[in-house]
Amino acid sequence: AVTLAAGAMATGLQALAGPRSLFVAAQWSLGQLPQIGYRGVLWLLGPTGVTVVAVLRLIGPLRALARGPAVAASQGVPVRWVQGLALTVGALGVGAVVAWCGPIPFVGLIVPHLVRGWLGPGAAGLLTGSTVFGAAFVVAADGVGRALGWSTLPVGVVTAGLGAPALIAVLLRRRRASPLG
C-alpha cells in the first residue's frame, strides 16, 4: 500500500513537471554515482555520521537481539526501543544516500546475505563486512558498466542485472534447504 501510494504521488509530480525535471527524475530513479562528488560527500556526512555512531553504540544490544527478543530482554535490553532506534537510524542513513544518488537496487538486499554466509551472523562482523563489501560491490558494478563501454549506464542498472540472479540463487538455495522443499 505504501509503495502504491508513493508511486501515485511520484507519478502525479511527474505529470506536473517540465521536461528537464522529468529527465533529472528519470536519471535519479536509475541510481547513479556521477552525482557523488565532494558536495555529495559533505551533504551526506551529517546523516550517515549519525547513523554510524548510533549503530556502533547499538552493537551490543543488536548482538543480544540476534539471539532472539526473549534472550535480549532477559539480558536487560529494551527490545522495542532498540528495534525502533535501529530502524530509525538505518532509515536515516539509507534515506540520505538514496535521496542523493537514487535507488541502487539489490545492494542492501543481497550483500548482507553474502556476508553472513562468509563471516557468520555476528552483528559487528555483519555490519562491518556489509559496509565494506557493499561499497566495493557498488564501485565494481560501476566499473563493470564503464569497462563494457557504457560510461553513461547508471550503476543501478548494473546492480539490478547482477543482483536479480543472486537473489534467485539465494531463494532457490533456501527452498532446497527447507524441509518443506
Salt bridges, closest charged atoms under 4 A:
ASP142 OD2 - ARG146 NE 2.83
